């Protein structure tokens, strides 16, 4: 067998191994220990609404509790009270 053919076979073998590993990891992630496929339709909408409520609470908290500014002096690294 020539070296060119052996290189081509090696590349094909490594490609198949890599594709198999990717397929295995993908299937294990989506249908493995988590136990269910990705969210669909109504479940995704519900998750999105919960996310929006959480973001609204975070924004409200940030507006009620703004960060304290630093002292303009470069060497004083403590927060102003």
C-alpha positions in Angstrom: 0.0 0.0 0.0 1.4 3.4 -0.9 1.9 6.1 1.6 -0.7 8.3 -0.1 -3.4 5.7 0.2 -2.5 5.1 3.9 -2.7 8.8 4.6 -6.1 9.0 2.9 -7.3 6.0 4.9 -6.0 7.5 8.1 -7.8 10.8 7.4 -11.1 8.9 6.6 -10.7 6.9 9.8 -10.1 9.9 12.0 -13.0 11.7 10.3 -15.3 8.8 11.1 -14.1 8.6 14.7 -14.6 12.4 15.2 -18.1 12.3 13.6 -19.0 9.4 15.8 -17.8 11.2 18.9 -19.7 14.3 18.0 -22.9 12.3 17.4 -22.4 10.4 20.7 -21.9 13.6 22.8 -24.9 15.3 21.1 -27.2 12.4 21.7 -26.0 11.9 25.3 -26.5 15.7 26.0 -30.0 15.9 24.6 -31.5 12.5 25.4 -29.1 11.1 28.0 -29.0 11.9 31.7 -31.1 15.0 31.4 -33.9 12.7 30.4 -35.7 14.9 27.8 -35.2 16.6 24.5 -34.9 20.4 24.1 -37.9 22.4 25.1 -40.6 23.0 22.6 -43.5 25.4 22.1 -45.4 26.2 25.3 -42.6 25.2 27.6 -40.2 27.5 25.7 -42.7 30.4 26.0 -43.1 29.8 29.7 -39.3 29.8 30.2 -39.0 33.0 28.3 -41.7 34.7 30.4 -40.0 33.6 33.6 -36.7 35.0 32.2 -38.4 38.3 31.4 -39.9 38.5 35.0 -36.5 37.8 36.5 -34.9 40.5 34.3 -37.6 43.0 35.3 -36.9 42.2 39.0 -33.1 42.6 38.5 -33.6 46.0 36.7 -36.0 47.2 39.5 -33.5 46.2 42.1 -30.6 47.9 40.3 -32.7 51.1 40.0 -33.5 51.0 43.8 -30.0 50.2 44.8 -27.6 52.1 42.5 -23.9 51.3 42.9 -22.0 53.8 45.1 -19.4 55.9 43.2 -15.7 55.8 43.9 -13.7 58.6 45.4 -12.3 60.7 42.6 -8.9 60.5 44.1 -6.8 57.9 42.2 -5.0 56.5 45.2 -8.1 56.2 47.5 -9.7 52.9 46.3 -12.5 52.8 48.9 -16.1 53.5 48.1 -17.7 56.8 49.1 -20.3 56.5 51.9 
